[in-house]
Amino acid sequence: MKLMRNTLAAAALLGAQALLFSMHADAAAADQCKLEITGNDMMQYDKKELDVPADCTQVTVTLHHSGKLPKQAMGHNWVLVNASDLTAVANAGMSAGLESDYVPSGDKRVLAHTKVIGGGEKTAVTFPTSILKKGGSYMYLCTFPGHNALMRGAFKFG
């Protein structure tokens, strides 16, 4: 009887550990689908690459602006594009203006983007990974005029 009680107690503990591990793994996977990046007054992102696992169904990118300057002088956004479209999107953004977050309305080359923010602000964008191909060639950039030369990076999915 004592052996059976100890066996049941051990099984219950193992089950609880498995449940906790599963919950921790789910939380870790969700965290990998939420990315953060920071831009500063020196026209730099703090990351040159962002990676998203293939099992994410959607991604949230939060952009922080660690600088002090207002968005009119040193605004930053985060724009995701196919690598081959980077220069064209950057050029098109210049003429779109601040009121459009330097992203032309309806531009199909833009896969996702945040609004333009100034020093001390943050913004986020959430988008489905169904718009991406595993192993595709993607890049992100800031489309504020002149910033994309320094503010760009690789975005990897899968």
C-alpha positions in Angstrom: 0.0 0.0 0.0 2.8 2.4 0.9 4.6 1.5 -2.3 1.5 2.3 -4.3 1.0 5.6 -2.5 4.7 6.6 -3.1 4.4 5.6 -6.8 1.2 7.7 -7.2 2.9 10.7 -5.5 5.9 10.4 -7.7 3.7 10.2 -10.8 1.8 13.3 -9.7 5.1 15.2 -9.2 6.4 14.2 -12.6 3.1 15.2 -14.2 3.2 18.6 -12.5 6.8 19.1 -13.7 5.9 18.2 -17.2 3.0 20.7 -17.1 5.3 23.5 -15.8 7.9 22.7 -18.4 5.2 22.9 -21.1 3.9 26.2 -19.8 7.4 27.6 -19.7 8.2 26.4 -23.3 4.9 28.0 -24.5 5.8 31.3 -22.8 9.3 31.2 -24.2 8.0 30.6 -27.7 5.6 33.5 -27.4 8.4 35.8 -26.2 10.4 34.9 -29.4 7.5 36.3 -31.4 7.8 39.6 -29.6 10.8 41.6 -30.7 12.2 44.9 -29.4 14.6 47.3 -31.2 15.8 50.8 -30.2 16.8 53.8 -32.3 18.8 56.7 -31.1 19.7 60.3 -31.9 22.9 59.0 -33.7 20.7 57.4 -36.4 21.4 53.8 -35.2 19.3 50.8 -34.4 20.7 48.7 -31.5 20.3 45.5 -33.5 21.5 44.6 -37.0 19.5 41.4 -37.2 16.1 40.2 -35.9 15.2 36.5 -35.9 11.7 35.0 -35.8 11.1 31.3 -35.4 9.0 29.6 -38.0 6.4 28.5 -35.4 5.4 32.1 -34.8 2.0 32.9 -36.3 2.4 36.6 -35.8 5.1 38.9 -34.8 5.1 42.1 -32.7 8.0 44.5 -33.1 8.3 47.3 -30.6 10.4 50.3 -31.5 11.8 52.4 -28.7 13.5 55.8 -29.4 16.1 56.4 -26.7 17.1 59.8 -27.9 15.8 63.3 -26.9 15.1 64.9 -30.3 11.5 65.3 -31.5 10.2 63.3 -34.4 10.3 66.3 -36.8 14.1 66.5 -36.3 15.2 62.9 -35.6 12.1 60.7 -36.0 12.4 56.9 -36.5 10.1 54.2 -37.7 10.6 50.5 -38.4 9.7 49.2 -41.9 9.8 45.6 -43.1 10.4 44.9 -46.8 11.8 42.3 -49.2 15.5 42.9 -49.4 15.2 43.7 -53.1 12.8 46.6 -52.3 14.8 48.4 -49.7 16.2 51.2 -51.8 12.9 51.9 -53.7 10.9 52.0 -50.4 13.4 54.3 -48.8 13.3 56.7 -51.8 9.5 56.6 -52.0 9.3 57.3 -48.2 11.1 60.6 -48.6 8.3 62.0 -50.7 5.5 60.5 -48.5 6.3 63.0 -45.7 6.0 62.9 -41.9 2.2 63.0 -41.9 2.4 59.5 -43.6 5.2 58.3 -41.4 7.5 58.4 -44.5 5.6 55.4 -46.0 3.5 55.9 -49.1 -0.1 54.9 -48.5 -0.9 51.5 -50.0 2.7 50.7 -51.0 2.5 46.9 -51.5 6.3 46.6 -51.1 5.9 47.5 -47.4 5.2 44.4 -45.5 4.8 46.0 -42.1 5.7 49.3 -40.5 5.4 51.4 -37.3 4.5 55.1 -37.1 7.4 57.7 -36.8 8.3 58.5 -33.2 10.5 61.0 -31.5 12.8 60.8 -28.5 11.4 59.0 -25.4 8.5 57.5 -27.3 7.7 53.9 -28.3 5.4 52.3 -30.8 4.7 48.8 -32.1 3.4 46.9 -35.0 1.9 43.3 -35.1 1.7 41.4 -38.3 1.0 37.8 -39.4 3.9 35.6 -40.5 1.7 34.3 -43.3 3.1 37.3 -45.4 6.6 35.8 -45.0 8.3 32.9 -46.6 10.6 30.7 -44.5 14.2 31.6 -45.3 13.1 34.6 -47.4 15.3 37.6 -47.8 13.9 40.5 -45.7 15.3 43.7 -44.4 14.0 46.4 -42.0 14.9 50.1 -42.2 14.0 53.6 -41.0 12.4 55.5 -43.9 12.9 59.0 -42.2 14.9 60.8 -45.0 18.6 59.9 -45.0 18.3 57.4 -42.1 18.2 54.2 -44.1 21.9 54.3 -44.9 22.7 53.5 -41.3 19.4 52.3 -39.9 18.8 48.9 -41.5 19.1 45.3 -40.7 18.3 41.7 -41.7 15.0 40.2 -40.7 15.1 36.4 -40.6 12.1 34.1 -40.5 12.3 30.4 -40.0 
